Amino acid sequence: MDTETIKKEVDALLQSPFTLSQKEMCARMLSFIDLTTLDGTDTQERVSNLCKKAIEYKTAAVCVYPYYASLVKQNLAGSGIRTACVAGGFPASQLTLEMKLFEIEKTLANGADEIDMVISQGAFLEGDYKRVGDEVKAIKELCGEAHLKVILETGNLQTPDNIEKASCIAIDNGADFIKTSTGKTSVSATLEAFYVMLRVIERYAGQGRIIGIKPAGGISSVESAVPYFKLVKLILGDRWLTPELFRIGASRLADALYEGAR
């Protein structure tokens, strides 16, 4: 699988006829948003205001650092919006498994419904795929019914083949979602990486395994978000166009979608 071929396939798909209007897509995508703040300057006030916006916009989840899990859970009570937290050594994932599990256990106890973890990229690039898979498996066992989104950090994986392999490792070891990026690296979500991940999910769906997908990082405008929506619909179909199987990690994008849906 080479990058140029993937780009051509993505371009060809995006030129396919599409029946939904941009207004309809904006309304649908707004319900897929994991409304996110992951800044060192986050405060209780900022997080509480984000929860108010999530309720107004009817997003899928609010995603924050573990410190704010209980605050988000409290603010979202009765709304149906889920509390998501990055945990397990986010964003570098350079902790021992024991430390990752401790952080995730406390985060779940504080109210998180969903955990967004990052694979051990260094171990992956060294070829230690067993460690990568074992960590995902142990974390999913701890999460139980809580959704586990596994961040591949595709911008650091160097090749499409690596993205494909990392996707498979995550899914084989219990991921409920695979996610492109943390948003903390120079290269975040790209359509090419997303395409590779979609094709992997398509393969697993053919075997009866249904996995969600989440692009994140750098998607801040309607124009940049629409191609992700189109690729999901064209490759995986309408079944995936629900918050149960498709999320978009974003902050500024939500405002643009809200305006676009009006």
TATADA-V396631 format. One record per pair of residues at least 12 apart in sequence whose ideal C-beta (glycine too) atoms are under 10 Angstrom apart, sorted by the first residue. I is the first residue (numbers start at 1). GAP is how many residues later the second one is. Records with the same first field share a line. If there is no record, write none. Layout:
I=GAP + GAP
This chain:
1=158 + 159 + 160 + 162 + 163 + 194 + 195 + 198
2=157 + 158 + 159
3=156 + 157 + 187 + 189 + 190 + 193
4=188
5=155 + 187
6=154 + 157 + 184 + 185 + 186 + 187 + 189 + 190 + 193
7=183 + 184 + 185 + 188
9=183 + 186 + 190
10=180 + 181 + 182 + 184 + 185 + 186 + 188 + 217 + 220 + 221
11=180 + 216
13=178 + 182 + 185 + 214 + 217 + 218 + 220 + 221 + 222
14=177 + 212 + 213 + 216 + 217 + 220
15=215
16=214 + 217 + 218
18=208 + 211 + 212 + 215 + 216
19=214
20=206 + 209 + 210 + 213 + 221
22=200 + 201 + 204 + 207 + 238 + 239
23=237 + 238 + 239
24=236 + 237
25=197 + 200 + 201 + 204 + 205 + 208 + 216 + 232 + 235 + 236
26=196 + 199 + 200 + 203 + 230 + 231 + 232 + 233 + 234 + 235 + 236
27=31 + 230 + 231 + 233 + 234 + 235
28=201 + 205 + 213 + 214 + 215 + 218 + 229 + 233
29=30 + 190 + 193 + 196 + 197 + 199 + 200 + 212 + 217 + 219 + 221 + 224 + 225 + 227 + 228 + 231 + 232
30=27 + 28 + 29 + 30 + 218 + 223 + 224 + 225 + 226 + 227 + 228 + 230 + 231
31=26 + 27 + 28 + 29 + 210 + 211 + 212 + 215 + 216 + 217 + 226 + 230
32=27 + 28 + 29 + 182 + 193 + 196 + 197 + 200 + 208 + 209 + 210 + 211 + 212 + 213 + 214 + 215 + 216 + 217 + 218 + 225
33=21 + 24 + 25 + 26 + 27 + 28 + 29 + 30 + 186 + 192 + 210 + 214 + 215 + 216 + 217 + 218 + 220 + 221 + 224 + 225
34=20 + 25 + 26 + 27 + 28 + 29 + 30 + 47 + 48 + 50 + 80 + 82 + 115 + 145 + 180 + 182 + 209 + 213 + 214 + 215 + 216 + 217 + 220
35=15 + 16 + 18 + 19 + 20 + 22 + 24 + 25 + 26 + 27 + 28 + 29 + 46 + 49 + 213 + 214 + 215 + 216 + 218 + 219
36=14 + 23 + 25 + 26 + 27 + 28 + 48 + 50 + 80 + 147 + 180 + 181 + 212 + 213 + 214 + 215 + 217 + 218
37=12 + 13 + 25 + 26 + 27 + 28 + 31 + 214
38=25 + 26 + 27 + 47 + 48 + 52 + 53 + 78 + 144 + 145 + 146 + 178 + 211 + 213
39=25 + 26 + 212
40=25
42=22 + 23 + 25 + 26
43=25
44=23 + 24 + 27 + 31
46=18 + 22
47=15 + 17 + 18 + 20 + 21 + 24 + 25 + 28
48=20 + 23 + 24 + 26 + 27
49=26
50=12 + 13 + 14 + 18 + 22 + 25 + 201 + 204
51=13 + 17 + 20 + 21 + 22 + 23 + 24 + 25 + 26 + 28 + 30 + 32
52=23 + 24
53=198 + 201 + 202 + 205
54=18 + 21 + 22 + 25 + 27 + 28 + 200
55=20 + 21 + 23 + 24 + 25 + 26
56=198 + 202
57=24 + 197 + 198 + 200 + 201 + 204
58=21 + 22 + 23 + 185 + 200
59=20 + 22 + 23 + 184 + 188 + 189 + 191 + 195 + 198 + 199
60=20 + 21 + 22 + 24 + 54 + 154 + 182 + 183 + 184 + 186 + 187 + 188
61=15 + 20 + 21 + 22 + 23 + 24 + 51 + 52 + 53 + 55 + 86 + 88 + 182 + 186 + 188
62=13 + 14 + 17 + 19 + 20 + 21 + 22 + 23
63=19 + 20 + 21 + 22 + 23 + 49 + 51 + 53 + 86 + 151 + 153 + 184 + 186 + 187 + 188
64=19 + 20 + 21 + 22 + 48
65=20 + 21 + 22 + 25 + 42
66=19 + 20 + 21 + 22 + 24 + 37 + 38 + 40 + 41 + 42 + 44 + 45 + 46 + 49
67=18 + 40 + 43
68=15 + 17 + 42 + 43 + 44
69=14 + 15 + 16 + 18 + 37 + 38 + 39 + 40 + 41 + 42 + 43 + 44
70=13 + 37 + 39 + 40 + 41 + 42
71=12 + 39 + 40
72=12 + 13 + 38 + 39 + 40 + 41
73=12 + 37 + 38 + 39 + 40
74=37
76=35 + 37
77=34
80=163
81=32 + 162
82=30 + 31 + 32 + 64 + 65 + 161 + 165
83=24 + 27 + 28 + 29 + 30 + 31 + 63
84=28 + 29 + 30 + 31 + 32 + 62 + 63 + 65 + 130 + 163 + 165
85=18 + 19 + 22 + 23 + 25 + 26 + 27 + 28 + 29 + 30 + 31 + 32 + 61
86=17 + 21 + 26 + 28 + 29 + 30 + 31 + 32 + 63 + 65 + 96 + 97 + 98 + 163
87=13 + 14 + 15 + 16 + 17 + 18 + 19 + 20 + 21 + 25 + 27 + 28 + 29 + 30 + 31 + 52 + 56
88=12 + 13 + 14 + 15 + 16 + 19 + 27 + 28 + 29 + 30 + 31 + 32 + 47 + 48 + 51 + 54 + 60 + 62 + 63
89=14 + 15 + 28 + 29 + 31 + 46
90=13 + 25 + 26 + 27 + 28 + 61 + 92 + 94
91=25 + 27 + 60 + 62 + 90 + 91 + 92 + 93 + 94
92=26 + 28 + 29 + 30 + 61 + 90 + 92 + 93
93=24 + 25 + 26 + 27 + 28 + 29 + 30 + 31 + 39 + 42 + 58 + 60 + 89
94=24 + 26 + 27 + 28
95=25 + 40
96=39
97=23 + 34 + 37 + 38 + 41 + 42
98=40
100=17 + 18 + 20 + 35 + 38 + 39 + 42
101=34 + 37 + 38 + 40 + 41
102=40
103=12 + 14
104=13 + 34 + 35 + 38 + 39 + 42 + 44
105=34 + 37 + 38
107=36 + 39
108=34 + 35 + 36 + 38
112=31 + 34 + 35
113=30 + 32 + 33 + 34
114=29 + 32 + 33 + 34 + 35 + 62 + 63 + 133
115=24 + 25 + 27 + 28 + 31 + 32 + 33 + 34 + 35 + 61
116=31 + 32 + 33 + 34 + 35 + 61 + 63 + 66 + 98 + 100 + 131 + 133
117=18 + 19 + 22 + 23 + 26 + 31 + 32 + 33 + 34 + 53 + 58 + 62
118=17 + 31 + 32 + 33 + 34 + 35 + 38 + 61 + 63 + 64 + 66
119=12 + 13 + 14 + 16 + 17 + 31 + 32 + 33 + 34 + 37 + 38 + 47 + 50 + 51 + 54 + 56 + 59
120=12 + 14 + 15 + 16
121=30 + 31 + 32 + 34 + 35 + 36 + 37 + 41 + 45 + 64
122=34
123=12
124=28 + 29 + 32 + 33 + 34 + 38 + 41 + 42 + 45
125=31 + 32 + 33 + 37
129=36 + 37 + 39 + 40
130=39
132=18 + 20 + 33 + 34 + 37 + 38 + 41
133=33 + 35 + 36 + 37 + 39 + 40 + 41
134=35 + 39
135=15 + 34 + 38
136=12 + 14 + 33 + 34 + 35 + 36 + 37 + 38 + 39
137=32 + 33 + 35 + 36 + 37 + 38
138=35 + 36
139=34 + 35 + 36
140=30 + 33 + 34 + 35 + 36
141=32 + 33
143=31 + 33
145=31
146=30
147=28 + 29 + 30 + 65 + 97 + 100
148=22 + 25 + 26 + 27 + 28 + 29
149=21 + 26 + 27 + 28 + 29 + 30 + 63 + 64 + 65 + 67 + 98 + 100
150=16 + 17 + 19 + 20 + 21 + 23 + 24 + 25 + 26 + 27 + 28 + 29 + 61 + 64
151=15 + 19 + 24 + 26 + 27 + 28 + 29 + 30 + 31 + 32 + 33 + 63 + 65 + 66 + 98
152=13 + 14 + 15 + 17 + 18 + 23 + 26 + 27 + 28 + 29 + 30 + 41 + 44 + 45
153=13 + 26 + 27 + 28 + 29 + 30 + 31 + 32 + 34 + 35 + 40 + 64
154=12 + 13 + 24 + 25 + 26 + 27 + 31 + 33 + 34 + 35 + 36 + 38 + 39 + 40 + 42 + 43 + 61 + 63
155=25 + 26 + 27 + 29 + 30 + 31 + 32 + 33 + 34 + 35 + 38 + 62 + 63
156=25 + 26 + 29 + 30 + 31
157=30 + 36 + 39
159=37
160=32 + 33 + 35 + 36 + 39
161=35
162=31 + 34
163=15 + 17 + 27 + 29 + 30 + 31 + 32 + 33 + 34 + 37
164=29 + 32 + 33 + 35 + 36 + 39
165=35
166=12 + 30 + 31 + 34
167=26 + 29 + 30 + 31 + 32 + 33 + 34 + 36 + 37 + 44 + 46
168=32 + 35 + 36
170=27 + 30 + 41
171=26 + 29 + 30 + 32 + 33 + 38 + 40
172=32 + 37
175=36 + 37
176=34 + 35 + 36 + 68 + 69
177=24 + 34 + 35 + 36 + 37 + 67 + 68 + 69 + 70
178=19 + 20 + 22 + 23 + 33 + 34 + 35 + 36
179=18 + 33 + 34 + 35 + 36 + 37 + 38 + 68 + 70
180=13 + 14 + 16 + 17 + 33 + 34 + 35 + 36 + 37 + 38 + 39 + 48 + 69
181=12 + 13 + 33 + 34 + 35 + 36 + 37 + 38 + 68
182=34 + 35 + 67
183=33 + 34 + 35 + 36 + 66 + 67 + 68
184=33
185=32 + 33
187=30 + 31
188=27 + 28 + 29 + 30 + 31 + 61
189=25 + 26 + 27 + 28 + 29 + 30 + 35 + 39 + 59 + 60 + 61
190=25 + 27 + 28
191=24 + 33 + 36 + 37 + 39 + 40
193=22
194=19 + 20 + 21 + 33 + 34 + 37 + 38 + 41
195=32 + 33 + 36 + 40
197=14 + 16 + 17 + 18 + 34 + 38
198=15 + 17 + 30 + 33 + 34 + 36 + 37 + 38 + 42
199=36 + 37
200=13
201=12 + 31 + 34 + 35 + 39 + 44
202=33 + 34 + 35 + 38
205=30 + 31 + 32 + 34 + 35
210=26 + 29 + 30 + 34 + 35
211=25 + 29 + 34
212=24 + 28 + 30 + 31 + 32 + 33 + 34 + 35
213=15 + 18 + 19 + 22 + 23 + 27 + 32 + 33 + 34 + 35
214=14 + 31 + 32 + 33 + 34 + 35
215=12 + 13 + 14 + 16 + 17 + 31 + 32 + 33 + 34 + 35
216=31 + 32 + 33 + 34
217=32 + 33
218=31 + 32 + 35
219=29 + 30 + 31 + 32 + 33 + 34
220=30 + 31 + 32 + 33 + 34 + 35 + 36
221=29 + 31 + 32 + 35 + 36 + 39
222=31 + 34 + 35 + 37 + 38 + 39
223=33
224=26 + 29 + 32
225=23 + 25 + 28 + 31 + 32 + 35
226=34
228=18 + 20
229=12 + 17 + 19
232=13 + 14 + 16
233=13
